[in-house]
Amino acid sequence: MSFFDIDPNLYMVAALTIFLVSLSKSGLIAALGIIGVPMLTLVMPAREAAGMMLPLLLFMDAIGIIALRKQVSWPNIRILLPAALVGIVLGWLFYAFITEAMVRLMIGIITIIFCLDAWLPLRQALPDKPPSKPWGWFWGSLAGFTSFVSHTGGPPFQIYMLPQRLAPVLYAGTTVIFFTTVNLVKLIPYAALGQLSVSNLTLALSLLPVAAIGMAIGIFLVKRINAKLFYNIAYVLAFVLALKLVYDGTMAFI
């Protein structure tokens, strides 16, 4: 398959999707990352979409590391990453039994509860406590699992990270390091499962400029955005996109 064989409608949808996902990979509006596979399923099979996205995610990760490598919360990485690797292995083992509808519904419900918990008065009355290691292990493993199935590791990661209210650039750098490692590890099972086909790689290669532009815009803005505004946007987008995931998951079952 060459670039000239790509369906124009498929390419337009894929380009818009990758642009939005690249903004999320910069750490600017991280909740947008969960729309990638669902949007691409409008024009291609879901598992093929996941395979096509992986090389592009790694390209975005490389840009993010260059720009944000000095802005990382290593204590969070040390808690989350080992758990995520366990989640990836579990995703590989149960790959044939888990439908994307199940994953979307689960992630959507969890994220809605997470947002409501952050907004309700009861949550505001509770004293702030640092996140525990068991809490991080649970959400880290879930992030690895859902990232493997459909690149939707963002919401579990956010549930652990957002309440810490890190500086936006520190949050973004931690996100980049975490998902770069996760995506590199996913290359092995994705290749074994045949998801890195020639057609997928051809389409991914043609979308590299779109990914680069989105990352550049996102990194420029995340270093300048007000922290309060950053987190308000993150929570609202996470909630809206969670509603979309719940709807998609429910309709698939119906």
N, C-alpha and C positions, 0 to 999 in steps of 0.2 A: 504493500500500500504506500503510495506517495502522497505528498501534500495536496496535489491536485485532485486526488480521488476522495478527499474528505467532503462530506455533505455540508453545504454552507449553513444550513439550519443547525446541524450538530455543532459546527465550529462556533457560531455566534453564541449559542447557549453555553458551550464549554468556555469560551473566552470570558463571558460575563461571570461565570462561576469562579474561574481561576482568579479573576481580578478581585472579587469579593473575598475569596479565601486568602489571597495574598495580603489583603488588609488585616485580616484576622491573624495571620502568621507574624505580622510585624508587632503584634501585641496591642494594636490600636483599638480594635473592636473584636476581641477574641471570640465572642459568642457567634460571630458570623461563620466561623469555621465549620459549624455543624450543618450548614446548608449545602456543602459541597456535593456529597453523594446524592442526597435527595434531589437537588436541582439537575444533576446530570442524568438521573433516571428518567427524566422527561425525554431524553434523546438516545439513551443507550442502556443496556442491561446494568444492573446495580453493581455486580461483582466486577464487570469489565470497567465500570466507572472508577471503582476503588483502585484497580490496578493501574489505570491511566493516571490517576492523581498522584500516586506514590512518588514517581520520579520528580514531578513538579514540586511536591511538598519538600523533598530533599533539596532541590534547587533553592527554594525559598529559605529553607533552614540555613543553607550555606551563607546566603546574603545576611540573614539575621545574626548569625554568629560573628561575621565580620564587623557588623555595626554595633552589636550589643554584648560582645563576649566579656567585657569587664563589668557588666551590670547583672550579676547573678546572685541569687540567694542560695548558697551552697548547702546550708542546713536543710532546706526544703528539698533540694535535689537528692540529698543522701537518704531522705525518708521515702520520697515518692518513686524514685527510679527503680530500685530493686523490686518493689511491689508491681510496678508496671510491667517488668519483664515476666513476672509470674502470670500476669493477666494476658500477655501476648501468647504465652505457651498454652494457656487454657483456651484462648480463642482459636488457636490452631487445632487443638485436640477436638473441640466441639464445633468446628467450622461447618460440618455437614448437617448439623442438627438445629442450628440457630438461624432463624429467619431475620431479615433486616427489619421487618415489621415489629418483631419482638424487641429488638434493640432500640428502635425509634420510640416505641411506647414507653419502655423502661426509662430511657434517658430523659424523655419529655416530662414524665411524671416526677422524677427525681429533681429535675431542674426547677419545675414549678414550685415544689415544696421548698426548695432551697431559697428561691426568691421571696416567697411569702414569709419564710422564717426571718429573712433579713429585713423585711418591711414592717412586720407586725409589731405593735407596741410592746408585747411581751419580750420580744427579742431585744429591743432597745433597753429594757429594764435590767437585763441580765448583765453581770459584770463580764468584761472582756477577759478571755483566757487564751493562752497560746494553744495552738492545735496540738493534740497529742500524737504520739507516734502511731498507735493503733488506728486512729482516725486517718492519718496520712497513708498508712498501709492499705486500708480499705479502699479509699478513693483513688489511690495510685494504681492498685490492681484493676479496679473498674475502668480507669482511664486507659490502661494498656489493653484490656479486653475489648472495649468498645472502639478504640482506635484501630485495632486489628480488623474487626468485623466491618466497619464502615467509616473509618476516619472521624469518629465522633467522640474522641477522647477529651475534647474541650470541656464539656459541662462537668464531669467528675473532677477534673483538674481545677476548674474554677471554684467548685464547691469547697475545696480545701484551701485554695489560695486567696480568693477575693476577700473573705472576712479578715485577713491579716492586714489589709489596707497598705500594702507596700507602695513605694513610689512607683508611678506608672512605668518608668524606664526599667526599674528593677524587676517589676512583675513581668515586663515584656522579655527581658533577658533570661529570666528563669524559665519562662514558657518556651523560648527558643531552644535552650539547652535540653530541656526535658523531651520535647517532641522530636528534636534532631536525633537523639539517641533511640527513641522509640521507633522512629521511621527507618533508621538504619537496620535495626534488628528485624523489622518486618520484611525487609528485602528477601531474606532467606525463605520464610514460608510462602511469600507471595510468588517467588520464582518456582518453588516446588509445586504450587497449586496451579501454575500456568496462567497467572494473571498479568504477567509482564510480556504480552504478545507484541509482535512487530507493529500491528496496527495501533495498539495502545501507545507504544513508544514513539511512533511517528507523530501522532496527534499531540502527545506531551511535548515533543521537541518543538513543534510549531507554535506552542503556547508559551514558550520560555520568555519572550519579550513582554507579554502581558503580565506574567508573574513578576518580572523584574520591576516594571512600572508600579504595580500595586505595592510591592514591598518598599520601594523608594518613597512613595507618598506616605505610607503608613509609618515608616521609621522617622521621617521628617516631622510628622505631626505628634507622634507619641513622646518625643523628647521635649515638646513644647506645650502639651495639653495640661490644663489644671487637674490636679488629682481628684478633687471632688466631682468635677464634670466627668472625668474618665470613668469613675466607678458608677456614677448614675447611669451613664450610657451603657456600661457593661451589664448592669443588672436588668435594665429595661429590654435590651436586645436579647439577653439570655431568656427572659420571660416570654417575649413574643415568639422567638424561634422554638421555644419549648412547646408552646401551644400548637405550632405547625407540626412538630414531631408527633405530638399526641394525636392530632387529627389524622396524619398520614398513617400512623400505626393502627389506629382504630379502624379507619376505612379499609385497610388491607385485610383485617380480620373479618369485617362485615362482608 
